[in-house]
Amino acid sequence: MNDVTVDRLWDYALGALEESERTAVESALSAHPALRAELAAVIAMVESLGAEDTVTPSPSVKDQLLASLDRDPLAPFRRRLAEMLDVTRERAAELLAALAGPGEWGPGPAEGIQFWHLTGGPRTVGADVGFVKLQPGAHFPVHHHDGGELTLILQGSYLDLTSGEIARAGDFLEMAPGTSHHYVAQPGPPCILAAVVRGFRIAE
């Protein structure tokens, strides 16, 4: 898939790469969602060790990292989800774990789409917060962002029919106030995303 090794990801996370090497890693990250997920896990591991600038990872730590990716594919999203929803990482972990169960899904705006409404932290007051699940082929209709929209793709992917771009697991997207778009879930597992939306309305 690419020639970026786990060692290179650790060096990138610790700021130990030359500019040209960082550019090469960033190019690979932009092209490979799985690699972005691995980097997120590396960063989480570095933070858990409490020494972002001084840790030299041992082979045993890297083995533990790779094993954790196999056990919990959503683990790399905890930090980003916590920041986005303005909750603790522990709460973010609980929410991600709940996705493995039946959940509290309700009907969405179109066939094949479900909403799961959540309560975020103080910075999300006044916004619609929650998970969205789209079955493959489900079309989220054209909608306007009177405020703005933050989206974190947790699983699967969708094709944005307005921009022509594909959003994949690990992507963090921001739609500015006054924008609109619509999208369709791609083949594969259901597309699940977390969203913080202000002033959302479906086009008539």
Salt bridges, closest charged atoms under 4 A:
ASP7 OD1 - LYS62 NZ 2.27
GLU26 OE2 - ARG22 NH2 3.72
GLU47 OE2 - ARG79 NE 3.07
GLU47 OE1 - ARG89 NH1 2.88
ASP72 OD2 - ARG78 NH2 2.55
GLU83 OE2 - ARG79 NE 3.81
ASP86 OD1 - ARG123 NH1 3.12
GLU94 OE1 - ARG91 NH1 3.30
ASP146 OD2 - ARG201 NE 2.78
GLU149 OE2 - HIS143 NE2 3.85
GLU149 OE2 - HIS145 NE2 3.29
GLU149 OE1 - HIS181 NE2 3.46
ASP160 OD2 - HIS181 ND1 2.80
ASP171 OD1 - ARG36 NH2 2.39
